[in-house]
Amino acid sequence: MEKPIILIIEDTIEFARLTQLMLKRFGYDSHHAEDGEMAVEFCEAQRPDVVLMDLNLPGMSGWQVLERISAMFGEGAIPVIITSAYSDSANRTVGKLQGVYKYLVKPINPQNLVETVKEALGIEE
């Protein structure tokens, strides 16, 4: 089986690096985009298998990125896991309506993050 393509869309470099280290520890490589434009360009060039995305991004919000990804591949075609500090029910509801796979609130338990990624990839142990 080919290694899955995991895209982390996160403007906080430290959080992105920490997430990449967590995923690498479990055998997953990942790519990082610091903003929405970089993320959209990555998706145009290489379809990710899973996207981990912050909502508060410079220039283009996470919701706008999600709309662009959905327009490219179809809503829900790529599991998008929101990784946000916003814990309000309004954002969670928008996520459900937009076909988000899972909504995780920062700080995120590393084990929970990896389990969610495995689940999104359809990997069972």
C-alpha positions in Angstrom: 0.0 0.0 0.0 1.3 3.5 -0.9 1.9 5.9 1.9 -1.0 8.2 2.5 -0.7 11.9 1.7 -1.6 13.9 4.7 -1.8 17.7 4.4 -1.6 19.9 7.5 -3.0 23.4 6.9 -1.8 25.4 9.8 -0.3 28.9 10.2 1.2 28.2 13.6 4.5 26.6 12.6 5.2 25.1 16.0 1.8 23.3 16.0 2.4 22.1 12.5 5.8 20.7 13.3 4.5 19.0 16.5 1.7 17.5 14.5 4.2 16.3 11.8 6.4 14.7 14.5 3.4 13.0 16.1 2.4 11.5 12.7 5.9 10.5 11.8 6.2 8.7 15.1 3.4 6.5 13.9 4.9 6.0 10.5 3.0 8.8 8.6 4.6 11.4 6.4 2.9 14.7 6.1 3.0 17.9 4.1 2.5 21.4 5.5 0.8 24.5 4.0 1.0 27.7 6.0 -2.0 29.4 4.4 -5.1 28.7 2.3 -3.5 29.6 -1.0 -0.6 27.2 -0.4 -3.1 24.5 0.6 -5.2 24.9 -2.5 -2.1 24.9 -4.8 -1.0 21.7 -3.1 -4.4 20.1 -3.6 -4.4 21.0 -7.3 -1.0 19.4 -7.7 -1.4 16.4 -5.5 -4.7 15.1 -4.0 -4.3 14.5 -0.3 -5.8 11.4 1.4 -6.5 13.3 4.6 -6.4 17.1 5.5 -5.8 18.4 9.0 -6.9 22.1 8.9 -7.0 25.1 11.2 -9.8 27.5 10.7 -8.0 30.8 11.5 -5.7 31.1 8.5 -4.2 34.2 7.0 -5.8 35.5 3.8 -8.3 32.7 3.3 -10.3 31.1 6.2 -10.4 27.4 6.7 -14.0 27.4 5.6 -13.0 29.0 2.3 -10.3 26.4 1.8 -12.8 23.7 2.5 -15.1 25.1 -0.1 -12.3 25.1 -2.7 -11.3 21.5 -1.8 -14.9 20.5 -2.1 -15.3 22.2 -5.4 -12.2 20.3 -6.7 -12.9 16.8 -5.5 -16.6 16.8 -4.3 -17.9 17.4 -0.8 -16.6 14.8 1.7 -14.4 13.1 -1.0 -11.3 13.9 1.2 -11.7 13.5 4.9 -11.1 16.9 6.5 -10.3 17.0 10.2 -10.6 20.5 11.7 -8.0 21.3 14.3 -9.1 24.5 15.9 -9.1 26.5 19.1 -12.7 27.4 18.4 -14.8 25.1 20.6 -18.2 26.9 20.0 -21.2 25.0 18.7 -21.6 27.3 15.8 -18.3 26.3 14.2 -19.0 22.7 14.9 -22.4 23.0 13.2 -20.9 24.7 10.2 -18.4 21.8 10.0 -21.1 19.2 10.0 -23.0 21.1 7.3 -19.8 21.4 5.2 -19.1 17.7 5.4 -16.2 17.9 7.8 -15.0 14.4 8.9 -14.1 15.3 12.5 -13.7 18.5 14.6 -10.9 18.4 17.1 -10.4 21.3 19.6 -6.9 22.4 20.5 -5.0 21.4 22.5 -5.3 18.0 20.9 -4.4 14.8 22.6 -1.7 13.2 20.3 -3.2 9.7 20.6 -6.6 11.1 19.7 -5.2 12.9 16.7 -3.4 9.8 15.3 -6.4 7.6 15.9 -8.6 10.1 14.1 -6.2 10.1 11.1 -6.1 6.3 11.0 -9.9 6.2 11.2 -10.2 8.8 8.3 -7.8 6.6 6.3 -9.8 3.5 7.0 -6.9 1.8 8.8 -8.0 -0.6 11.5 -5.7 -2.3 13.9 
